[in-house]
């Protein structure tokens, strides 16, 4: 599991543009997930349409973004069999204090993407 080298500029451009707006909220949400003991592996599914993974955190209309941002944890991905090798995922997972784990769901692209949070 790595950032997909096939990730087109189309996706990277809109995700990056949105990420600047939502990064602080996502970072705080990841911190709270860990602090409250829910999971060491917060994941933010993002999509342009409604999806049934996680709970909606930021809707497109709330912050004028192209993507909806949900929040969940590794456990949901394992239960839904979206992640089959939990140990491999944990090894590939990047430090959630420094990187945001996005699960991008779109018509032609579905994959995990780790984006570094902006420096303070």
N, C-alpha and C positions, 0 to 999 in steps of 0.2 A: 504494500500500500504506500504509494507516494503521490506527490503532485503529478498529475498526468501531463506528460510532455506534449500531448496532442491538444491540450487546452488552447482553444483558439483565442485570438485577440478579442473576438466578440464577447466571450464570457469574461475574460480577464478584465476587459475595460469596464463593463457594467458592474462587476463584482467589486473591483477596486474603487470605483466612483462611490458606490454605496458604502463600502467598508469604512471610508473616512467618516461618514455620518454616524455609523452604528457601532464603531469599534469600542468606544468607552462603555456603552451599554452592554455589549457582549462580554467584554473583559470583566466587568463587575458581576454579571450573571454567572460567568464561569467561576469567579472567585467565591461567590455565595454557594454555588453547587458543591464546591470542595469544602468550604468552611463548615457547612451544615451537614457534611458527611454523606451526601447523596451519592456522590461518585467522584473518583479522581479523573474521570474521562468525560467531561462535558462535550457535547456535540451540538452544533447548530445547523439543522437542516434548513436549506434555503431553496425557494422556488418562486416562480412567477404566478403560479396558481395555488389553490389550496391543496395541501397534502395531509396525509393522516399519520405522519411521523412527528412525534413530539408535541409540544404545546406552543401555540403561536406566542411569540415574544414581541415582535415588532411587525405590524402590518405595513404593506406598501404605502398606504395612504397616511399613516401616522407620521412618517418622516420624509415623505416624498421620495421613496426609493424605488428601484426597479424590481426588487426582490422582497418576499416575505421571509422573515427570520423566525424560526421556531427554536426551541431548546429541548434537549433530551440528553440521555447518557448512553454509554456503551451497552448497558444492560438491555435496553429496548432493542438495539441493533442485533444483539445476540439472540434474544427471544424471538425476534422476527426472522431470524436466519439471514439477515443482511450482512452480518459479519460471522463467518463460519469458524475462523481460527482466532479466538479471543486473545491468546498469548501473542500471536504475531501482530495483531492490531496494537496491543499494549506496547510492544517493542517499537513499533513504527510511530506511535503517537508522540507528538512533540509537546514540550513543556507548556501547559495551558496558561502559565503566567506570561509567556512570551509569544505564543502562537494561538490563533483561533482555529479550531477544527470545524470547517464547514463541510456539510454534505450537500453538494449541489445536485438538485433534481430539476432537469429540464427535458424537453422533448428528445433531444439527440445526445444528451450528456448527463451521466449520473456518476458521481465519484466524490471521494474525499479530497479536500483541498486544505492545506495548512497555510494560513496567511499570518505574517508577523504583525503584532499590534504596533501601532506607531509609537515612537519613543516619546516619553513625557517631556 
